[in-house]
Each structure stands twice: as C-alpha cells, then as structure tokens.
C-alpha cells in the first residue's frame, strides 16, 4: 500500500503531480516547511533543528523568526479549517502531491501579487472565509524568505536532492 492509499482508495490530494525540482525556490520551500511542520515524532527533532539552524544562517534571526511566525499562522489555518485532511508526502520524497502543489501555488501567486488566484486555490484547500488569512500569511512568508529566491539553489535539504 502506498503512502497515499487507504483501503484501496487513494486519498484525495496525495497522488503525485510533479517534482520538487520543477518548482520555484519559494514553492519548494513552502512544501518543505509544510513537511517539516507536519513531523511530530522525536526522531525528526534533530533534522528540524538542523533545518532551522541552516535557515537562520542564510536569513538571519529576525527574518527566520518572521518566516516561522508567518508559516506557523498558515499551517494552523490549514490544520484548523481544512476541507479535509491535507495530504503530504514524506520529508525526503522528491515528488509532490496535489495538496502540496496547491499549497505551494498559493504562496507563489501571493508573492507575485496575484491575490485572486491565491484566494481561489486557498478556498479549495480551506474554508473560503479563512482563505484571505492564508493568503496574507503566504505573502508575509514570501517576504521573509525573499533572500532565498535570489540564490541559485535556495534552501534545500540534502536528503531531497
């Protein structure tokens, strides 16, 4: 049974639709953050600490703190108001699922000033009345990690690529 199947029925949003390597740095980072945020086990605590340490070295403490706060707001909205459970692939998986793609595109559109497109996607992922809050958090996150978009590779876990 694959990670996105349950009793022979695929979970909506879990089917692979692309690869991390096909995304912009912002979109890739949004998915990686989503995966890190979703890890609850103590096994991944070392990886999370290393991830944040590396990010702080690249962005500085202030921008990292802003990125964490903005992303935490977005994540909480997705958890609390999602239309159904949001499917995520494993941390080291190179492909992305439909829900992850939708999530990443919200951040991409929001950073480009395409609020209506971001709102449309956000309304598919969470309850529509909370979509503007998700888009606002996505804009804040994008501004916080904008330095990473100017780098050629952006922040990537070595386990992914």
N, C-alpha and C positions, 0 to 999 in steps of 0.2 A: 504494500500500500504506500503510495507516495505521500509526501507531506501535506498535499492539498486535497487528499481524498479521505472520505469518511463513509464507511459502509457502501462502497461502490458509487458514491455520488460525489462529484467534485465540489469543493467549497467554492461558492461564487467569489471571484476576486483573487483566487490563488493560482489560477492557471498562468504559466509563463507567457509573457507577451514581448519580452525583449531582454537586453543585457545591460548591465551597469555601464559597460564601456561605450554604449551608444548615447549616453545622457550627458548633459552639461555638468559641470562641477557642482553647481547648486543643486540640481536634481539628484545627482548621485549622493551628495552629502545628506540631502533630506531623507533619502531611503536608508542610508547607513545609520543616521541618527535614529530613525524610526526603529530599525532593528536593534540598535543598542538599547534604546529606551525600553524596548519590549522584553529584554532579557532580565529575568528576575533571579536566576539562580546564582549562588555564590561562586560557582565555577567560573562565571564570566566576569566576576568583580575585578580580577587582575587586568583583563582585556579592557574593561571600561575605564579603569584608572589610567592605563597606558594611552588609550584613545584621547581622554581629556587632557592628559599631560602633553601629548603631541600637539593637540589643537591649541592649547594655551601658549605653547612655544611659537606657533605660527601667528596667532591673532593677538596675543597679549591677554592679560587677565580681564580687563574691562570688556573687550569685545567678546571674549569667550563667555563671560558671565551674562552679557546681553543675549548672546546666541542661545545659551542654555535656558534662560528665562522665557524667551520667545518660543523656543521649540517646546518647552515644557507646557506652555499655555496651549499650543496647537495639539500636542499629544493628549492632554487632558480633555480637550474638546472632542477629539476623535474617540476617546475611550467612553466618555460620558454620553455623547449624543450620536454615536454612530448608528446608522440604519440597521446594521447587522455587524457581527464581528469582522474587523478588518484583518484580512489575511496577509501574513508576512512570510517571506522565505527565511531560511536560516541565515545567520550572520555572515557566513563565508560563501554563500551561494552567489554565483556570478549572474544568474538570471533574475529578472524582476517579474512579479505577479501583477495582475490587473489593478488590484487595490493600491499596490506600491506605485505603479505608474500614474494612477490618478492623483495620489498624494504628491508625488514629485512634480507633476504638471501644475498643480495648484501653486506650488512655490515658484515654479518657472514663470507662469503667467503673472503672478503677483509681483515678481521682481521686475517684469517688463512693463508694468503699469496697465496690464490687460485685466482689469478688475472684473469685468463682466464674465470673461472666460474662466477666471479663477473661481468666481462665485458659482458659476454653472457646475463646475466639477466638484466644488466643495458641497454643493447641495445634493449631489449624488452620493457623497460619502457620509455626510452627517445631516441631521435635521436642518432643513433650509433656514429656519430662523436664526441658527447659530453660524451659518456659513460666513457672514461678514466678519465675525470674530476670528474664524480660522484664517481667512484671507489676510486680515490685519496682522495676525501673528506671523504669517508667512512672509509678509513684507518686512517686518522687524527682523526676522531671522535672516532674510536675504541681505539686508543692510549690514547686519553684524558679521556675516561671513563673506562680504564682498571682496575682501583681500584675497581669498582663496580662488576666486574666479579669475584673478589676474595672473595667477601662477599657471604654468602649463599643465601640471598634473593635478593640482588641487589636493585635498586630503583624501587619501585612500588607505585603507587597511591593506597591509601586505598580504594578508590571507585571501583577499578578494582577487587581486591581480598580481 
